[in-house]
Amino acid sequence: MSEQGDDDPFVQHRGLLFTVAYELLGSATDAEDVVQEAWLRWAGVDRATVRDPRAYLVRVVTRQGLNRLRTLARRRESYVGPWLPEPLVTTHDVADDVALADSVSTAMLLVLESLTPTERAVFVLREVFDVEYDEIAAAVDRSPAAVRQIAHRARGHVAARRPREHVDPAAGRDVAERFLHAAATGDLQSLLDVLAPDVVLTSDGGGVVSAALRPIEGRDKVSRFLGGLAAQGPFTVTPLEVNGGPGLRVDVAGELALVGSLDVADGRVRALYLVRNPDKLARVGGEVRLTR
C-alpha cells in the first residue's frame, strides 16, 4: 500500500474492515487479501462521489468477502479432517467487549460456517456491526425487505446452535489458568476436574500434520488425547488471548506445535479447539486488534 495519512478514512476504518472480513471468512490470510482489494478500490475511486466512506468501504469488503467465501466453501468440502478458523491472538480489550468477543470466538465462527454466504454477511453486518438494513441491502444486492427476512432467518439459525451465554472474562481466565497449569504439569486429576464431563475436543491438522480426524468427546477420552500430545517431546504451554477469549500456545522441542482456544461455561472447559495446521499459524507471532 502507498503511504496514507492518519486522517484517511481507509486508515481510520482498517481495523473494522479486517474484522468484518475475518468474521465473513474465518481466515486472517484471506481477510487481509480482501482488505488489500478494498484499498485498491478505495485508491481508484473519486472521493467526491463517496458520501459515507465507512459505509462504502464496508460495502466493498462485504462484496469481496462474499466472492471469496463462495470459493472457500468449495475448498473446505475437500478439507482433510475437521476445519477450524485461523486463530487470532487478540488484545485484552476484545475480551471486554462481550458482543465482539462472542462474534469472533471459534465456537461462533463454526456456527457461522453453517449459514449460506448471504445469510452470514447479513448476520455479521446487522448483529455484530449494527449496519442499517438499507446499507446491508446495497452490500449484498438484495432489497431491504429481503434483507430483513434473511436476518430473521439467520438469527434463528444461530440462536438454535449457539445460545448466548455471558461468561465473565475474569472467570473464563481463571478456568483457563487452571487448565493450563494442569496441562503444563501433567496433573491428570486437576485436568479432569477442569474439564466438563461432555467436553468436546476438535483438532485441525488439515492433512499436513497429525490430528484427530473426528471430534473427541468426553472427559476421559479428551484427557488421554492431551496426554498423547504431551508425550511427543519436551513442551511448553503459554497462555494467550485467542479470538477474544482464553487460549494457549504449545511449543514442542522449541517449535510452535499448536494454538488452541477454550470454550468455558459453568466453571469448566466445555470445548477445546486445537489448530495444528501450520498454514494457519503464520500470524500467531503478534496481536491483532479487532474493532467494531
C-alpha positions as CSV (number, residue, x, y, z in Angstrom):
1,M,0.0,0.0,0.0
2,S,1.1,3.5,-0.6
3,E,1.6,6.0,2.2
4,Q,-1.6,7.1,3.8
5,G,-2.3,9.8,6.5
6,D,-4.0,9.0,9.8
7,D,-6.9,11.1,8.6
8,D,-7.5,8.9,5.6
9,P,-10.9,7.1,6.1
10,F,-9.3,3.8,5.0
11,V,-6.7,4.1,7.8
12,Q,-9.4,5.1,10.3
13,H,-11.6,2.1,9.5
14,R,-8.9,-0.5,8.7
15,G,-9.4,-2.4,11.9
16,L,-13.2,-2.5,11.3
17,L,-12.7,-3.7,7.7
18,F,-10.4,-6.5,8.8
19,T,-12.8,-7.6,11.5
20,V,-15.7,-7.7,9.0
21,A,-13.7,-9.7,6.5
22,Y,-12.4,-12.1,9.2
23,E,-15.9,-12.8,10.5
24,L,-17.1,-13.5,7.0
25,L,-14.2,-15.8,6.1
26,G,-12.8,-17.3,9.3
27,S,-9.4,-16.8,7.7
28,A,-7.0,-14.0,8.6
29,T,-4.9,-14.6,5.5
30,D,-8.0,-14.3,3.2
31,A,-9.3,-11.3,5.3
32,E,-6.0,-9.4,4.7
33,D,-6.3,-10.1,1.0
34,V,-9.9,-8.7,1.0
35,V,-8.8,-5.6,2.8
36,Q,-6.0,-5.1,0.3
37,E,-8.5,-5.4,-2.5
38,A,-10.7,-2.8,-0.8
39,W,-7.7,-0.5,-0.6
40,L,-7.2,-0.8,-4.3
41,R,-10.8,0.1,-4.9
42,W,-10.5,3.0,-2.5
43,A,-7.4,4.3,-4.1
44,G,-9.1,4.4,-7.5
45,V,-12.4,5.9,-6.5
46,D,-13.4,9.5,-7.0
47,R,-13.7,10.5,-3.3
48,A,-16.1,13.4,-4.1
49,T,-18.7,10.7,-5.1
50,V,-18.4,8.9,-1.7
51,R,-20.9,10.4,0.8
52,D,-20.2,7.9,3.6
53,P,-16.6,6.4,3.4
54,R,-17.3,3.9,6.2
55,A,-20.4,2.6,4.5
56,Y,-18.7,2.5,1.2
57,L,-15.7,0.6,2.5
58,V,-17.8,-1.9,4.4
59,R,-19.8,-2.5,1.3
60,V,-16.7,-3.1,-0.8
61,V,-15.3,-5.5,1.8
62,T,-18.6,-7.4,2.1
63,R,-18.8,-7.9,-1.7
64,Q,-15.2,-9.0,-2.0
65,G,-15.7,-11.2,1.1
66,L,-18.8,-12.9,-0.4
67,N,-17.0,-13.7,-3.6
68,R,-14.1,-15.2,-1.7
69,L,-16.4,-17.0,0.7
70,R,-18.0,-18.9,-2.1
71,T,-14.6,-20.1,-3.4
72,L,-13.5,-21.1,0.1
73,A,-16.7,-23.1,0.7
74,R,-15.8,-25.3,-2.3
75,R,-12.2,-25.8,-1.0
76,R,-13.5,-26.8,2.5
77,E,-15.6,-29.6,1.1
78,S,-12.3,-31.5,0.4
79,Y,-10.5,-30.4,3.6
80,V,-8.9,-33.3,5.5
81,G,-10.4,-33.7,9.0
82,P,-12.3,-31.0,10.9
83,W,-11.9,-27.4,9.7
84,L,-11.3,-24.7,12.3
85,P,-10.9,-21.0,11.8
86,E,-7.5,-19.5,11.6
87,P,-6.7,-18.4,15.2
88,L,-6.0,-14.8,16.1
89,V,-4.1,-13.6,19.1
90,T,-6.2,-10.7,20.2
91,T,-5.8,-7.8,22.6
92,H,-7.3,-7.8,26.1
93,D,-9.9,-5.2,25.2
94,V,-11.6,-7.6,22.8
95,A,-12.5,-9.9,25.6
96,D,-14.1,-7.0,27.5
97,D,-16.4,-6.3,24.6
98,V,-18.7,-9.2,25.1
99,A,-20.6,-8.9,21.8
100,L,-17.4,-8.7,19.8
101,A,-15.6,-11.4,21.7
102,D,-18.6,-13.7,21.2
103,S,-18.8,-12.9,17.5
104,V,-15.1,-13.8,16.8
105,S,-15.0,-16.9,19.1
106,T,-14.1,-20.1,17.5
107,A,-17.5,-21.6,18.5
108,M,-19.4,-18.7,16.9
109,L,-17.3,-18.8,13.7
110,L,-18.1,-22.5,13.4
111,V,-21.8,-21.7,13.7
112,L,-21.5,-19.1,11.0
113,E,-20.0,-21.7,8.7
114,S,-23.4,-23.4,8.6
115,L,-25.0,-20.3,7.1
116,T,-25.2,-19.5,3.5
117,P,-22.8,-16.8,2.3
118,T,-25.5,-14.2,2.1
119,E,-27.0,-15.2,5.5
120,R,-23.6,-15.0,7.0
121,A,-22.9,-11.5,5.6
122,V,-26.3,-10.2,6.7
123,F,-26.0,-11.6,10.2
124,V,-22.5,-10.3,10.7
125,L,-23.3,-6.8,9.4
126,R,-26.5,-6.5,11.4
127,E,-25.9,-8.3,14.6
128,V,-22.3,-7.5,15.2
129,F,-21.7,-4.2,13.5
130,D,-25.3,-2.8,13.7
131,V,-25.3,-1.8,10.0
132,E,-28.6,-0.4,8.8
133,Y,-30.8,-2.7,6.6
134,D,-30.5,-0.3,3.6
135,E,-26.7,-0.4,3.7
136,I,-26.7,-4.2,4.0
137,A,-29.1,-4.4,1.1
138,A,-26.6,-2.4,-1.1
139,A,-23.8,-4.7,0.0
140,V,-25.5,-8.0,-0.7
141,D,-27.6,-6.9,-3.7
142,R,-30.9,-7.6,-2.1
143,S,-33.9,-5.5,-1.3
144,P,-34.2,-4.1,2.3
145,A,-37.3,-6.3,2.8
146,A,-35.4,-9.4,1.7
147,V,-32.5,-8.5,4.0
148,R,-34.9,-8.3,7.0
149,Q,-36.2,-11.7,6.2
150,I,-32.7,-13.1,5.8
151,A,-31.6,-11.5,9.1
152,H,-34.6,-13.0,10.9
153,R,-33.8,-16.5,9.5
154,A,-30.1,-16.2,10.3
155,R,-30.7,-15.1,13.9
156,G,-33.0,-18.1,14.5
157,H,-30.4,-20.5,13.0
158,V,-27.6,-19.1,15.1
159,A,-29.7,-19.0,18.3
160,A,-30.6,-22.6,17.9
161,R,-26.9,-23.7,17.6
162,R,-25.1,-21.2,19.8
163,P,-27.2,-20.0,22.8
164,R,-25.7,-16.8,24.0
165,E,-24.1,-17.2,27.4
166,H,-22.3,-14.4,29.2
167,V,-19.1,-15.7,30.7
168,D,-17.3,-13.1,32.8
169,P,-13.8,-12.6,31.2
170,A,-12.1,-12.9,34.6
171,A,-13.9,-16.1,35.4
172,G,-13.0,-17.5,32.0
173,R,-9.4,-16.6,32.5
174,D,-9.4,-18.3,35.9
175,V,-10.7,-21.6,34.4
176,A,-8.1,-21.3,31.6
177,E,-5.3,-20.8,34.1
178,R,-6.3,-24.0,36.0
179,F,-6.5,-25.9,32.7
180,L,-3.1,-24.6,31.5
181,H,-1.4,-25.4,34.9
182,A,-2.8,-28.9,34.8
183,A,-1.8,-29.4,31.2
184,A,1.7,-28.0,31.7
185,T,2.4,-30.1,34.8
186,G,0.8,-33.3,33.7
187,D,-1.6,-33.3,36.7
188,L,-4.2,-35.7,35.4
189,Q,-6.6,-35.3,38.3
190,S,-6.6,-31.5,38.1
191,L,-7.1,-31.8,34.3
192,L,-10.1,-34.0,34.8
193,D,-11.5,-31.6,37.4
194,V,-11.4,-28.6,35.0
195,L,-13.0,-30.4,32.0
196,A,-16.7,-30.7,31.7
197,P,-18.0,-34.3,31.6
198,D,-19.2,-33.8,28.0
199,V,-16.2,-31.8,26.8
200,V,-15.5,-31.9,23.1
201,L,-12.0,-31.5,21.6
202,T,-11.6,-30.7,17.9
203,S,-8.2,-30.6,16.2
204,D,-7.3,-29.3,12.8
205,G,-4.2,-30.6,11.1
206,G,-5.5,-30.0,7.5
207,G,-3.9,-33.3,6.4
208,V,-0.5,-31.6,6.9
209,V,0.3,-32.7,10.4
210,S,-1.3,-35.4,12.5
211,A,-4.6,-34.6,14.2
212,A,-7.8,-36.4,15.2
213,L,-10.0,-36.8,12.1
214,R,-13.1,-36.5,14.2
215,P,-14.1,-34.6,17.3
216,I,-13.2,-36.3,20.6
217,E,-16.0,-36.4,23.1
218,G,-15.9,-37.0,26.8
219,R,-13.6,-36.0,29.7
220,D,-11.6,-39.3,29.8
221,K,-11.0,-39.5,26.0
222,V,-10.0,-35.9,25.8
223,S,-7.6,-36.2,28.7
224,R,-6.0,-39.2,27.1
225,F,-5.6,-37.4,23.8
226,L,-4.0,-34.4,25.5
227,G,-1.7,-36.9,27.3
228,G,-0.6,-38.3,24.0
229,L,0.2,-34.8,22.7
230,A,2.3,-34.2,25.8
231,A,4.3,-37.4,25.2
232,Q,5.6,-36.1,21.8
233,G,8.5,-34.4,23.4
234,P,9.6,-31.5,25.7
235,F,6.9,-28.9,25.5
236,T,5.9,-25.5,26.9
237,V,2.4,-24.1,27.3
238,T,1.9,-20.3,27.1
239,P,-1.4,-18.6,27.8
240,L,-2.8,-16.3,25.1
241,E,-5.9,-14.4,24.3
242,V,-7.2,-16.2,21.3
243,N,-10.2,-15.0,19.3
244,G,-11.4,-12.8,22.2
245,G,-11.2,-15.5,24.9
246,P,-8.8,-17.7,26.8
247,G,-6.4,-19.8,24.7
248,L,-2.9,-21.3,24.7
249,R,0.2,-21.8,22.6
250,V,2.1,-25.1,22.8
251,D,5.7,-25.4,21.6
252,V,7.2,-28.8,21.3
253,A,11.0,-29.1,21.2
254,G,11.1,-25.3,20.8
255,E,8.8,-25.2,17.7
256,L,5.3,-23.9,17.6
257,A,3.0,-27.0,17.5
258,L,-0.5,-25.7,18.0
259,V,-2.7,-22.8,19.1
260,G,-5.8,-23.6,21.0
261,S,-8.9,-21.8,22.2
262,L,-11.1,-22.8,25.1
263,D,-14.9,-22.5,25.4
264,V,-15.7,-22.1,29.1
265,A,-19.1,-22.5,30.8
266,D,-20.2,-23.2,34.4
267,G,-16.6,-23.0,35.6
268,R,-15.3,-25.7,33.3
269,V,-13.9,-26.2,29.8
270,R,-16.7,-27.5,27.6
271,A,-14.9,-27.3,24.3
272,L,-11.3,-27.3,23.1
273,Y,-10.3,-26.2,19.6
274,L,-6.7,-27.0,18.6
275,V,-5.2,-25.7,15.4
276,R,-2.2,-27.7,14.3
277,N,-2.2,-26.9,10.6
278,P,1.0,-24.9,10.1
279,D,-0.7,-22.9,7.2
280,K,-3.0,-21.4,9.8
281,L,-0.3,-20.5,12.4
282,A,1.7,-17.9,10.5
283,R,0.0,-14.9,12.2
284,V,0.5,-16.2,15.8
285,G,3.6,-14.1,16.4
286,G,1.7,-10.8,17.2
287,E,-1.6,-9.5,18.5
288,V,-4.4,-8.4,16.1
289,R,-6.6,-5.5,17.1
290,L,-10.2,-6.1,16.2
291,T,-12.7,-3.3,16.3
292,R,-16.4,-2.7,15.7
